[in-house]
């Protein structure tokens, strides 16, 4: 396990977002990315969580002003499985890509096929 301040972790998440290709990030509309220390108690241990309606499930009648989708990155679970800052950066990048993929309607099975499992 590695320790990293909240500010350092936020910088790692920001760096991971910078790795997202421009054509993908340009399609990220009405989505909030937040960092929390831990996932909700009593549930599975999560590194990240996408909450919202994937783009592939939206209709033309989606409406004006829907609540934003939300991607949460969980700091403590990621830090608990990493031993170096480089491992944290890699795990955060994979987690961010994984959750953004869910926003675009890509499920876990397809992510595994693509090597992002």
C-alpha positions as CSV (number, residue, x, y, z in Angstrom):
1,X,0.0,0.0,0.0
2,X,1.2,3.5,-0.8
3,X,0.1,6.8,0.9
4,X,-0.7,9.8,-1.3
5,X,-2.2,13.1,-0.2
6,X,-5.6,14.1,-1.6
7,X,-3.9,16.8,-3.7
8,X,-1.4,14.4,-5.2
9,X,-4.2,11.9,-6.0
10,X,-6.2,14.7,-7.6
11,X,-3.2,15.5,-9.8
12,X,-2.9,11.8,-10.8
13,X,-6.6,11.8,-11.8
14,X,-6.1,15.0,-13.7
15,X,-3.1,13.5,-15.6
16,X,-5.3,10.4,-16.4
17,X,-7.9,12.7,-17.9
18,X,-5.3,14.4,-20.0
19,X,-4.5,10.9,-21.6
20,X,-8.1,10.7,-23.0
21,X,-7.9,11.4,-26.8
22,X,-9.4,14.7,-27.8
23,X,-12.1,13.2,-30.0
24,X,-13.3,11.2,-26.9
25,X,-13.1,14.0,-24.4
26,X,-15.0,16.3,-26.8
27,X,-18.0,13.9,-26.5
28,X,-18.0,13.9,-22.7
29,X,-20.9,16.3,-22.0
30,X,-22.8,16.8,-18.8
31,X,-20.7,14.4,-16.8
32,X,-19.1,15.1,-13.4
33,X,-16.0,13.4,-12.2
34,X,-15.5,13.3,-8.4
35,X,-13.0,11.7,-6.1
36,X,-14.1,10.0,-2.9
37,X,-12.0,8.2,-0.3
38,X,-14.1,5.0,-0.2
39,X,-17.1,3.3,-1.9
40,X,-20.3,3.0,0.0
41,X,-20.0,0.7,3.0
42,X,-21.5,-2.8,2.7
43,X,-21.0,-3.1,-1.0
44,X,-18.3,-4.4,-3.2
45,X,-14.8,-2.9,-3.1
46,X,-14.8,-0.6,-6.1
47,X,-12.0,1.5,-7.7
48,X,-14.4,3.5,-9.7
49,X,-18.1,3.8,-10.4
50,X,-20.2,5.2,-13.3
51,X,-23.7,6.4,-12.4
52,X,-25.9,7.6,-15.2
53,X,-27.5,6.6,-18.5
54,X,-25.0,5.4,-21.1
55,X,-25.1,7.4,-24.4
56,X,-26.2,4.2,-26.2
57,X,-29.4,4.0,-24.1
58,X,-30.5,7.6,-24.6
59,X,-33.2,8.6,-26.9
60,X,-33.7,11.7,-29.0
61,X,-36.1,12.7,-26.3
62,X,-33.4,12.7,-23.6
63,X,-34.5,16.2,-22.7
64,X,-33.0,19.5,-21.9
65,X,-31.0,19.8,-18.7
66,X,-30.9,16.2,-17.4
67,X,-28.8,15.7,-14.3
68,X,-25.2,15.0,-15.1
69,X,-23.8,11.5,-15.2
70,X,-21.3,10.9,-12.5
71,X,-17.9,9.1,-12.4
72,X,-16.5,8.5,-9.0
73,X,-12.9,7.5,-8.5
74,X,-12.2,5.9,-5.1
75,X,-8.9,6.9,-3.6
76,X,-8.3,4.4,-0.7
77,X,-9.0,1.2,-2.7
78,X,-6.7,2.3,-5.4
79,X,-3.9,3.2,-3.0
80,X,-4.4,-0.1,-1.1
81,X,-3.5,-2.2,-4.2
82,X,-0.5,0.0,-5.3
83,X,3.0,0.2,-4.0
84,X,4.5,3.0,-6.1
85,X,3.3,6.3,-7.5
86,X,3.7,4.8,-11.0
87,X,1.3,2.0,-10.1
88,X,-1.2,4.5,-8.8
89,X,-1.0,6.5,-12.1
90,X,-1.5,3.3,-14.1
91,X,-4.4,2.1,-12.0
92,X,-6.1,5.5,-12.0
93,X,-5.7,5.7,-15.8
94,X,-7.3,2.3,-16.3
95,X,-10.1,3.1,-13.9
96,X,-10.9,6.4,-15.6
97,X,-10.9,4.8,-19.0
98,X,-13.1,1.9,-17.7
99,X,-15.7,4.3,-16.2
100,X,-15.7,6.6,-19.3
101,X,-16.3,3.5,-21.4
102,X,-19.4,2.8,-19.4
103,X,-20.6,6.3,-20.2
104,X,-20.3,5.3,-23.9
105,X,-22.2,2.1,-23.3
106,X,-19.3,-0.3,-23.3
107,X,-19.9,-3.1,-20.8
108,X,-17.4,-5.0,-18.6
109,X,-17.3,-8.0,-21.0
110,X,-16.3,-5.8,-23.9
111,X,-13.8,-4.0,-21.8
112,X,-12.2,-7.3,-20.9
113,X,-12.1,-8.3,-24.6
114,X,-10.3,-5.0,-25.4
115,X,-7.8,-5.6,-22.6
116,X,-9.1,-3.1,-20.1
117,X,-10.4,-5.7,-17.7
